[in-house]
């Protein structure tokens, strides 16, 4: 693989939080083609929070804003507390995202992987993984 944004993503563990099966499948496939180890997809806030609290380390996350009847913001808050990189993926405009997350990149669905990859690469260059919990 050549040097560049995609090579920096190889082996990184990225959580996908998306409730739409087709959108999730496309995003998972695109990320895997970049060498990403995809975690999920989680289809609800509860599933996503359980995954974040679980044993699998996570480097970053792609969060669908609207998960059926719930919003993903509790997951975003937890990721922010842990110092993890994340981005939003949504069909809604910026107004739906609380001002606390104004600096978080937002991608229109369907997510353009060519736009997403360099953003994640740049942010992951500065970020750390959350290690798996120890007993």
ChimeraX commands (.cxc) that place a marker at each C-alpha (Angstrom):
marker #1 position 0.00,0.00,0.00 radius 0.5
marker #1 position 1.30,3.45,-0.80 radius 0.5
marker #1 position 1.93,6.12,1.77 radius 0.5
marker #1 position -0.93,8.52,2.34 radius 0.5
marker #1 position -4.16,8.80,4.26 radius 0.5
marker #1 position -5.37,5.31,3.48 radius 0.5
marker #1 position -2.15,3.62,4.59 radius 0.5
marker #1 position -2.46,5.36,7.96 radius 0.5
marker #1 position -5.87,3.75,8.43 radius 0.5
marker #1 position -4.62,0.22,7.87 radius 0.5
marker #1 position -5.16,-1.83,11.02 radius 0.5
marker #1 position -7.02,0.95,12.81 radius 0.5
marker #1 position -10.17,-0.13,14.65 radius 0.5
marker #1 position -13.12,2.04,13.70 radius 0.5
marker #1 position -16.56,1.70,15.23 radius 0.5
marker #1 position -19.44,2.18,12.81 radius 0.5
marker #1 position -22.73,3.27,14.37 radius 0.5
marker #1 position -25.45,3.10,11.72 radius 0.5
marker #1 position -28.98,1.70,11.86 radius 0.5
marker #1 position -29.63,1.48,8.12 radius 0.5
marker #1 position -28.40,-1.92,6.91 radius 0.5
marker #1 position -27.53,-0.86,3.35 radius 0.5
marker #1 position -25.69,2.30,4.39 radius 0.5
marker #1 position -23.84,0.37,7.09 radius 0.5
marker #1 position -22.85,-2.40,4.67 radius 0.5
marker #1 position -21.50,0.10,2.13 radius 0.5
marker #1 position -19.55,2.03,4.75 radius 0.5
marker #1 position -18.13,-1.16,6.30 radius 0.5
marker #1 position -17.01,-2.42,2.89 radius 0.5
marker #1 position -15.39,0.91,1.98 radius 0.5
marker #1 position -13.52,1.08,5.29 radius 0.5
marker #1 position -12.37,-2.53,5.00 radius 0.5
marker #1 position -10.99,-1.79,1.54 radius 0.5
marker #1 position -8.78,0.82,3.26 radius 0.5
marker #1 position -7.48,-1.83,5.65 radius 0.5
marker #1 position -9.63,-0.73,8.58 radius 0.5
marker #1 position -10.72,-3.25,11.18 radius 0.5
marker #1 position -14.41,-2.39,11.44 radius 0.5
marker #1 position -16.09,-2.71,14.82 radius 0.5
marker #1 position -19.85,-3.11,14.54 radius 0.5
marker #1 position -21.95,-1.82,13.05 radius 0.5
marker #1 position -23.82,-0.87,16.20 radius 0.5
marker #1 position -27.43,-0.08,15.42 radius 0.5
marker #1 position -28.50,1.73,18.61 radius 0.5
marker #1 position -27.12,4.00,21.31 radius 0.5
marker #1 position -27.15,1.10,23.80 radius 0.5
marker #1 position -25.25,-1.19,21.41 radius 0.5
marker #1 position -22.70,1.51,20.66 radius 0.5
marker #1 position -22.13,2.36,24.33 radius 0.5
marker #1 position -21.74,-1.33,25.15 radius 0.5
marker #1 position -19.19,-1.68,22.36 radius 0.5
marker #1 position -17.22,1.33,23.57 radius 0.5
marker #1 position -17.22,-0.11,27.11 radius 0.5
marker #1 position -16.30,-3.59,25.86 radius 0.5
marker #1 position -12.99,-5.36,25.55 radius 0.5
marker #1 position -12.22,-4.43,21.93 radius 0.5
marker #1 position -10.06,-1.31,21.68 radius 0.5
marker #1 position -11.39,1.43,19.40 radius 0.5
marker #1 position -9.36,4.06,17.58 radius 0.5
marker #1 position -12.20,6.11,16.09 radius 0.5
marker #1 position -15.88,6.06,15.19 radius 0.5
marker #1 position -18.25,7.06,12.43 radius 0.5
marker #1 position -21.60,7.99,13.99 radius 0.5
marker #1 position -24.95,8.18,12.24 radius 0.5
marker #1 position -26.75,11.04,14.00 radius 0.5
marker #1 position -30.27,9.63,13.78 radius 0.5
marker #1 position -30.67,6.04,14.99 radius 0.5
marker #1 position -34.37,5.43,14.53 radius 0.5
marker #1 position -36.10,7.26,17.37 radius 0.5
marker #1 position -32.91,8.19,19.20 radius 0.5
marker #1 position -29.96,10.46,18.56 radius 0.5
marker #1 position -26.33,9.33,18.82 radius 0.5
marker #1 position -25.19,12.18,21.09 radius 0.5
marker #1 position -24.74,10.06,24.27 radius 0.5
marker #1 position -22.24,7.98,22.28 radius 0.5
marker #1 position -20.50,11.13,21.05 radius 0.5
marker #1 position -20.26,12.39,24.64 radius 0.5
marker #1 position -18.68,9.14,25.81 radius 0.5
marker #1 position -16.18,9.10,22.94 radius 0.5
marker #1 position -15.30,12.71,23.70 radius 0.5
marker #1 position -14.74,11.83,27.39 radius 0.5
marker #1 position -12.37,9.06,26.30 radius 0.5
marker #1 position -10.49,11.35,23.91 radius 0.5
marker #1 position -11.44,9.29,20.87 radius 0.5
marker #1 position -11.74,10.58,17.34 radius 0.5
marker #1 position -15.17,10.49,15.76 radius 0.5
marker #1 position -17.12,12.00,12.91 radius 0.5
marker #1 position -20.82,12.33,12.21 radius 0.5
marker #1 position -22.58,10.89,9.18 radius 0.5
marker #1 position -26.05,12.25,8.55 radius 0.5
marker #1 position -28.62,13.20,6.01 radius 0.5
marker #1 position -29.58,16.17,8.18 radius 0.5
marker #1 position -27.99,19.61,8.13 radius 0.5
marker #1 position -25.65,21.06,10.74 radius 0.5
marker #1 position -28.50,22.49,12.84 radius 0.5
marker #1 position -29.37,19.07,14.26 radius 0.5
marker #1 position -25.92,18.75,15.85 radius 0.5
marker #1 position -25.55,20.42,19.28 radius 0.5
marker #1 position -23.07,23.26,19.52 radius 0.5
marker #1 position -20.87,21.15,21.83 radius 0.5
marker #1 position -19.96,19.16,18.70 radius 0.5
marker #1 position -19.58,22.09,16.29 radius 0.5
marker #1 position -15.92,21.23,15.66 radius 0.5
marker #1 position -16.62,17.57,14.85 radius 0.5
marker #1 position -16.54,16.84,11.11 radius 0.5
marker #1 position -19.94,16.07,9.58 radius 0.5
marker #1 position -20.33,14.03,6.41 radius 0.5
marker #1 position -23.45,13.84,4.26 radius 0.5
marker #1 position -24.81,10.37,3.61 radius 0.5
marker #1 position -23.89,8.41,1.70 radius 0.5
marker #1 position -20.43,9.08,3.09 radius 0.5
marker #1 position -17.75,9.80,0.49 radius 0.5
marker #1 position -14.92,7.54,1.65 radius 0.5
marker #1 position -12.42,9.64,-0.33 radius 0.5
marker #1 position -13.36,12.64,1.84 radius 0.5
marker #1 position -13.62,10.64,5.07 radius 0.5
marker #1 position -10.27,8.81,4.87 radius 0.5
marker #1 position -7.97,11.86,5.05 radius 0.5
marker #1 position -9.95,13.40,7.91 radius 0.5
marker #1 position -9.75,10.21,9.96 radius 0.5
marker #1 position -6.08,9.77,9.07 radius 0.5
marker #1 position -5.21,13.29,10.18 radius 0.5
marker #1 position -7.15,12.99,13.43 radius 0.5
marker #1 position -5.82,9.53,14.18 radius 0.5
marker #1 position -2.31,10.79,13.75 radius 0.5
marker #1 position -2.88,12.84,16.90 radius 0.5
marker #1 position -5.19,10.48,18.76 radius 0.5
marker #1 position -4.67,7.42,20.90 radius 0.5
marker #1 position -6.58,4.18,21.14 radius 0.5
marker #1 position -8.56,3.32,24.21 radius 0.5
marker #1 position -6.95,0.15,25.50 radius 0.5
marker #1 position -8.98,-2.89,26.34 radius 0.5
marker #1 position -10.07,-2.95,30.00 radius 0.5
marker #1 position -7.92,-5.04,32.33 radius 0.5
marker #1 position -9.14,-7.07,35.26 radius 0.5
marker link #1:1,2 radius 0.2
marker link #1:2,3 radius 0.2
marker link #1:3,4 radius 0.2
marker link #1:4,5 radius 0.2
marker link #1:5,6 radius 0.2
marker link #1:6,7 radius 0.2
marker link #1:7,8 radius 0.2
marker link #1:8,9 radius 0.2
marker link #1:9,10 radius 0.2
marker link #1:10,11 radius 0.2
marker link #1:11,12 radius 0.2
marker link #1:12,13 radius 0.2
marker link #1:13,14 radius 0.2
marker link #1:14,15 radius 0.2
marker link #1:15,16 radius 0.2
marker link #1:16,17 radius 0.2
marker link #1:17,18 radius 0.2
marker link #1:18,19 radius 0.2
marker link #1:19,20 radius 0.2
marker link #1:20,21 radius 0.2
marker link #1:21,22 radius 0.2
marker link #1:22,23 radius 0.2
marker link #1:23,24 radius 0.2
marker link #1:24,25 radius 0.2
marker link #1:25,26 radius 0.2
marker link #1:26,27 radius 0.2
marker link #1:27,28 radius 0.2
marker link #1:28,29 radius 0.2
marker link #1:29,30 radius 0.2
marker link #1:30,31 radius 0.2
marker link #1:31,32 radius 0.2
marker link #1:32,33 radius 0.2
marker link #1:33,34 radius 0.2
marker link #1:34,35 radius 0.2
marker link #1:35,36 radius 0.2
marker link #1:36,37 radius 0.2
marker link #1:37,38 radius 0.2
marker link #1:38,39 radius 0.2
marker link #1:39,40 radius 0.2
marker link #1:40,41 radius 0.2
marker link #1:41,42 radius 0.2
marker link #1:42,43 radius 0.2
marker link #1:43,44 radius 0.2
marker link #1:44,45 radius 0.2
marker link #1:45,46 radius 0.2
marker link #1:46,47 radius 0.2
marker link #1:47,48 radius 0.2
marker link #1:48,49 radius 0.2
marker link #1:49,50 radius 0.2
marker link #1:50,51 radius 0.2
marker link #1:51,52 radius 0.2
marker link #1:52,53 radius 0.2
marker link #1:53,54 radius 0.2
marker link #1:54,55 radius 0.2
marker link #1:55,56 radius 0.2
marker link #1:56,57 radius 0.2
marker link #1:57,58 radius 0.2
marker link #1:58,59 radius 0.2
marker link #1:59,60 radius 0.2
marker link #1:60,61 radius 0.2
marker link #1:61,62 radius 0.2
marker link #1:62,63 radius 0.2
marker link #1:63,64 radius 0.2
marker link #1:64,65 radius 0.2
marker link #1:65,66 radius 0.2
marker link #1:66,67 radius 0.2
marker link #1:67,68 radius 0.2
marker link #1:68,69 radius 0.2
marker link #1:69,70 radius 0.2
marker link #1:70,71 radius 0.2
marker link #1:71,72 radius 0.2
marker link #1:72,73 radius 0.2
marker link #1:73,74 radius 0.2
marker link #1:74,75 radius 0.2
marker link #1:75,76 radius 0.2
marker link #1:76,77 radius 0.2
marker link #1:77,78 radius 0.2
marker link #1:78,79 radius 0.2
marker link #1:79,80 radius 0.2
marker link #1:80,81 radius 0.2
marker link #1:81,82 radius 0.2
marker link #1:82,83 radius 0.2
marker link #1:83,84 radius 0.2
marker link #1:84,85 radius 0.2
marker link #1:85,86 radius 0.2
marker link #1:86,87 radius 0.2
marker link #1:87,88 radius 0.2
marker link #1:88,89 radius 0.2
marker link #1:89,90 radius 0.2
marker link #1:90,91 radius 0.2
marker link #1:91,92 radius 0.2
marker link #1:92,93 radius 0.2
marker link #1:93,94 radius 0.2
marker link #1:94,95 radius 0.2
marker link #1:95,96 radius 0.2
marker link #1:96,97 radius 0.2
marker link #1:97,98 radius 0.2
marker link #1:98,99 radius 0.2
marker link #1:99,100 radius 0.2
marker link #1:100,101 radius 0.2
marker link #1:101,102 radius 0.2
marker link #1:102,103 radius 0.2
marker link #1:103,104 radius 0.2
marker link #1:104,105 radius 0.2
marker link #1:105,106 radius 0.2
marker link #1:106,107 radius 0.2
marker link #1:107,108 radius 0.2
marker link #1:108,109 radius 0.2
marker link #1:109,110 radius 0.2
marker link #1:110,111 radius 0.2
marker link #1:111,112 radius 0.2
marker link #1:112,113 radius 0.2
marker link #1:113,114 radius 0.2
marker link #1:114,115 radius 0.2
marker link #1:115,116 radius 0.2
marker link #1:116,117 radius 0.2
marker link #1:117,118 radius 0.2
marker link #1:118,119 radius 0.2
marker link #1:119,120 radius 0.2
marker link #1:120,121 radius 0.2
marker link #1:121,122 radius 0.2
marker link #1:122,123 radius 0.2
marker link #1:123,124 radius 0.2
marker link #1:124,125 radius 0.2
marker link #1:125,126 radius 0.2
marker link #1:126,127 radius 0.2
marker link #1:127,128 radius 0.2
marker link #1:128,129 radius 0.2
marker link #1:129,130 radius 0.2
marker link #1:130,131 radius 0.2
marker link #1:131,132 radius 0.2
marker link #1:132,133 radius 0.2
marker link #1:133,134 radius 0.2
marker link #1:134,135 radius 0.2
view
